[in-house]
Amino acid sequence: MSLYENILSRKEKIAVIGLGYVGLPLAIAFSKRASVLGYDINSEKIDLYKNGIDVTKEVGDNVLKNSTVEFTSDEARLKEAGFLIISVPTPVKSDHTPNLNPVELASRIVGRNLHKGAIVVYESTVYPGVTEEICVPILEKESGMKCGEDFKVGYSPERINPGDKQHRLENIIKVVSGIDDDALDTIAKVYAMVIKAGVYPADSIKVAEAAKVIENSQRDINIAFMNEISMVFNKMNINTKSVLEAAGTKWNFLMFTPGLVGGHCIGVDPYYFTYRAEQLGYHSQIILSGRRINDIMGKYIVENLLKNMIAADLSVKNSKVAILGFTFKENCPDTRNTRVIDIVKSLREYGIVPVVSDSEADALEAKREYGIDLIPIEDIKDMDAVVLAVSHNSFLKLSKADFDKMFKTDRKENKVIIDVKSVLNKDEFAKPEYIYWSL
């Protein structure tokens, strides 16, 4: 029997290595059709999953409790799997160069537990060439086997959008690729077990790798354009949201909006692409320009906050500013590469005391990674200004009266509110009671 048939009959297991926002939903989906091992080096996370606690909020506690995934932090158990999927993060270093340590470590772990006839599929975002030029040699060295003869590899870029309840794993077309036609055929069949939208076989592994990095680079560039025009419109005293609504009446206008660009994809992937391009002697003109714009938005928001505080006759030093939202995007607990931290740091540079609230965020991660103590929103009082940084649904439900309670009780006029994503009704926050500003 083929590997695919053995997976269908549960004679072979699927292993998912890396159980974060990508790996966990993948493991859960496959467990409905096959025997699945869910592996992560973080034993604390594994214990939470075993107890039915979904820290990602991507699948939900009830689904987790009722799943048949065998969660483990014992790498030796990977020997039981014939189809292994690596879905670990691929961040960047402080100098914006790729940090391949997680994917290299995962390759070493898989390599030393690989059996003959297995297929290893990478889902981690990488620049073209990483799978075959960096990961395969590690697998070969650790396993003592030859790729293409004893085992095979493939690449299938993840397209999960954390926090998005509409575009889910099952209804997003899956790009798949393999080291040869046989590997591609098996990989396509295995993913087709759970991907209702279907699979798209790419011409090669490098094509699939490239497709992933340009998807997010394209979004990054489009958002950078919106951020740039928002800065120009601010000088012209024109409301950007109003302009976009007017322009959006044309059928082919691309509706992107300005804002902070972080997370583990859009704020990272362009650097992977340009890094490889520079290795080949090409220096990016457009992509890095977009990155530079998006990277300064936190400081730009703070600069405009300061201008409005001064206009309101507020003392800047030792003032208190509430920041609503700390995750990298709305309705998601993920704080990885959140650019809200840029606002926090800039405020501190001016001697301002930032107070951060986000009931959606992973509070332990915020404290561990950034040293941020999140407080309940009901404890936000006596503020000099408020920054609505992330448009969680819970924040959209706040009334004007709720915002009023956050400010100093003796301040009846010129209460400064910064609406980063332009989600509030600006007419409700009109002068003289409020000084309202948005991107």
PyMOL commands that set and color helices and strands:
alter all, ss='L'
color gray80, all
select helices_A, chain A and resi 3-8+23-31+43-50+61-65+75-80+101-111+130-143+169-171+181-192+205-236+240-247+269-279+287-295+297-311+340-349+363-370+377-379+393-396+400-404+426-429
alter helices_A, ss='H'
color red, helices_A
select strands_A, chain A and resi 13-17+36-39+70-72+81-86+119-122+152-155+174-178+199-201+320-324+353-357+385-388+415-419+434-438
alter strands_A, ss='S'
color yellow, strands_A
deselect
rebuild
show_as cartoon
